[in-house]
Amino acid sequence: MPGIASNRVAPPIYERQAPARPRSDAKRGRIIEVATRYFAEQGYHAARVGDIAATLGIAKGSIFQHFGSKDGLFFEVYKQAVRSFSKYLDAPIEVRQSGFFEVLRYWLVRTEHMLHEDWIPYRISLLGNYGTDLVLRREINRFLMAEDPYGTVDFVRFGLQRREVRADMDVEMIVSILDWTMERFQDALLTAALDPGLFRRQSELAEKKEARIQQFLDMLQRAIGAPGESAARRVERRRRDRRRPASKAAALS
């Protein structure tokens, strides 16, 4: 099978490349920039390295010299796209103060807003998750596990410190559950926005989006949440507590 890991014995081609020299960084960055647009607009399989080279005005072999293969080029494009995403704890401070599960809600609600702000990285992310060969997908999984681009480990520790996440589960297991479920659920939201024709009843999807987000968070809270009061109930209680002083002041005036 062709790809960055086509040889089962030798390491993937991208791992066997010599480190990029400083004088070639600008050229390498320009290749990634143009390739990102091609992959996003045409998809992984339809995008052609020859077309990317022609747009750049360079030889096709020059791209292979930098990235080893088409798979190697897409892998660099994917990494750059994913690194551009916000981490969980980049949520506003008032959201973080509301708790672990409210941070999750914040990013789920903002999924489509972020897509409209810049759709290309999200398209690349979807292609990497679902539109590439199994060999390339394995390298993507290794990258996600090694680099933790969304800051999931720190976010889980944040939840543990607040006692909102189960302390009787292995941290790596909680991280894996969160990565798997959030990725799939956000991908479903992104797919609906990127490919409107995929779902027959778009109005129904829009109407039920908030309810589905709440159901997803309830499910996740039952799986990894600490026992006791649910996150949703805690947030509602805090909202009522913040309203009480204002109500008392109004009554005295």
SULCOR-V75469 format. One record per residue. N is the residue number from 1. SS is DSSP state (H for helix, E for strand, L for the rest). PSI is psi in whole degrees, -180 to 180 (* if undefined). OMEGA is omega as a letter, one per 40 degrees, with the letter a starting at -180 (999 if undefined). Layout:
{{N | SS | PSI | OMEGA} {N | SS | PSI | OMEGA}}
This chain:
{{1 | L | 127 | a} {2 | L | 152 | i} {3 | L | -178 | a} {4 | L | -16 | i} {5 | L | 43 | a} {6 | L | -22 | i} {7 | L | 119 | a} {8 | L | -22 | a} {9 | L | -51 | a} {10 | L | 153 | i} {11 | L | 162 | i} {12 | L | 151 | a} {13 | H | -40 | a} {14 | H | -26 | i} {15 | H | -19 | a} {16 | H | 1 | i} {17 | L | 150 | i} {18 | L | 149 | i} {19 | L | 141 | a} {20 | L | 138 | i} {21 | L | 150 | a} {22 | H | -39 | a} {23 | H | -17 | i} {24 | H | -3 | a} {25 | H | -41 | a} {26 | H | -43 | i} {27 | H | -43 | i} {28 | H | -43 | i} {29 | H | -38 | i} {30 | H | -39 | i} {31 | H | -45 | i} {32 | H | -40 | a} {33 | H | -49 | a} {34 | H | -42 | a} {35 | H | -35 | i} {36 | H | -46 | i} {37 | H | -42 | a} {38 | H | -48 | a} {39 | H | -42 | a} {40 | H | -41 | a} {41 | H | -34 | a} {42 | H | -14 | a} {43 | L | 165 | a} {44 | L | -49 | a} {45 | L | -35 | a} {46 | L | -27 | i} {47 | L | 135 | a} {48 | L | 133 | i} {49 | H | -37 | i} {50 | H | -40 | i} {51 | H | -40 | i} {52 | H | -44 | i} {53 | H | -42 | a} {54 | H | -41 | i} {55 | H | -37 | a} {56 | H | -16 | a} {57 | L | 33 | i} {58 | L | 169 | i} {59 | L | 147 | i} {60 | H | -38 | a} {61 | H | -25 | i} {62 | H | -36 | i} {63 | H | -43 | i} {64 | H | -31 | i} {65 | H | -37 | a} {66 | H | -37 | a} {67 | H | -7 | i} {68 | L | -40 | a} {69 | L | 174 | i} {70 | H | -40 | i} {71 | H | -43 | i} {72 | H | -38 | i} {73 | H | -47 | a} {74 | H | -37 | a} {75 | H | -42 | i} {76 | H | -39 | i} {77 | H | -44 | i} {78 | H | -46 | a} {79 | H | -43 | i} {80 | H | -40 | i} {81 | H | -47 | a} {82 | H | -36 | i} {83 | H | -17 | i} {84 | L | -13 | a} {85 | L | 153 | i} {86 | L | 152 | i} {87 | L | 161 | a} {88 | H | -47 | a} {89 | H | 9 | i} {90 | H | -1 | i} {91 | L | 153 | i} {92 | L | 152 | a} {93 | H | -36 | a} {94 | H | -30 | i} {95 | H | -44 | i} {96 | H | -37 | i} {97 | H | -24 | i} {98 | H | -16 | i} {99 | L | 171 | a} {100 | H | -51 | a} {101 | H | -23 | i} {102 | H | -29 | i} {103 | H | -43 | i} {104 | H | -44 | i} {105 | H | -43 | a} {106 | H | -48 | a} {107 | H | -33 | i} {108 | H | -43 | i} {109 | H | -35 | a} {110 | L | -2 | a} {111 | H | -52 | a} {112 | H | -33 | i} {113 | H | -44 | i} {114 | H | -35 | i} {115 | H | -43 | a} {116 | H | -28 | i} {117 | H | -40 | i} {118 | L | 98 | a} {119 | H | -21 | a} {120 | H | -50 | i} {121 | H | -34 | a} {122 | H | -34 | i} {123 | H | -42 | i} {124 | H | -41 | i} {125 | H | -44 | i} {126 | H | -41 | i} {127 | H | -42 | i} {128 | H | -35 | a} {129 | H | -32 | a} {130 | H | -16 | a} {131 | L | 18 | a} {132 | L | 171 | i} {133 | L | 160 | a} {134 | H | -38 | a} {135 | H | -45 | i} {136 | H | -38 | i} {137 | H | -35 | i} {138 | H | -41 | i} {139 | H | -36 | i} {140 | H | -43 | i} {141 | H | -41 | i} {142 | H | -42 | i} {143 | H | -46 | a} {144 | H | -39 | i} {145 | H | -39 | a} {146 | H | -38 | a} {147 | H | -25 | a} {148 | L | 60 | a} {149 | L | -21 | a} {150 | L | 0 | i} {151 | L | 35 | a} {152 | H | -39 | a} {153 | H | -48 | i} {154 | H | -36 | a} {155 | H | -41 | i} {156 | H | -41 | i} {157 | H | -36 | i} {158 | H | -45 | i} {159 | H | -36 | i} {160 | H | -41 | i} {161 | H | -33 | i} {162 | L | -3 | a} {163 | L | 34 | i} {164 | L | -12 | a} {165 | E | 145 | a} {166 | L | 131 | i} {167 | L | -7 | a} {168 | L | 7 | i} {169 | L | 150 | i} {170 | L | 135 | a} {171 | H | -41 | i} {172 | H | -35 | i} {173 | H | -43 | i} {174 | H | -42 | i} {175 | H | -44 | a} {176 | H | -45 | i} {177 | H | -44 | a} {178 | H | -44 | i} {179 | H | -48 | a} {180 | H | -50 | a} {181 | H | -43 | i} {182 | H | -41 | i} {183 | H | -47 | a} {184 | H | -41 | a} {185 | H | -43 | i} {186 | H | -36 | i} {187 | H | -37 | i} {188 | H | -41 | i} {189 | H | -41 | a} {190 | H | -41 | a} {191 | H | -41 | i} {192 | H | -35 | a} {193 | H | -37 | a} {194 | H | -33 | a} {195 | L | 75 | a} {196 | H | -32 | a} {197 | H | -9 | a} {198 | H | -31 | i} {199 | L | 134 | a} {200 | L | -38 | a} {201 | L | 82 | a} {202 | H | -38 | a} {203 | H | -40 | i} {204 | H | -40 | i} {205 | H | -44 | i} {206 | H | -42 | a} {207 | H | -34 | a} {208 | H | 1 | a} {209 | H | -50 | a} {210 | H | -41 | i} {211 | H | -39 | a} {212 | H | -37 | i} {213 | H | -44 | i} {214 | H | -42 | i} {215 | H | -40 | i} {216 | H | -45 | a} {217 | H | -37 | i} {218 | H | -43 | i} {219 | H | -44 | a} {220 | H | -38 | i} {221 | H | -38 | i} {222 | H | -29 | a} {223 | H | -46 | a} {224 | H | -4 | a} {225 | E | 150 | i} {226 | L | 148 | i} {227 | L | 154 | i} {228 | L | -150 | a} {229 | L | 133 | a} {230 | L | 156 | i} {231 | H | -41 | a} {232 | H | -42 | i} {233 | H | -37 | i} {234 | H | -43 | i} {235 | H | -43 | i} {236 | H | -40 | i} {237 | H | -41 | i} {238 | H | -38 | i} {239 | H | -41 | i} {240 | H | -39 | a} {241 | H | -37 | i} {242 | H | -27 | a} {243 | H | -23 | a} {244 | H | -47 | i} {245 | H | -41 | i} {246 | H | -38 | a} {247 | H | -41 | i} {248 | H | -42 | i} {249 | H | -39 | i} {250 | H | -36 | a} {251 | H | -33 | a} {252 | H | -22 | a} {253 | L | * | 999}}
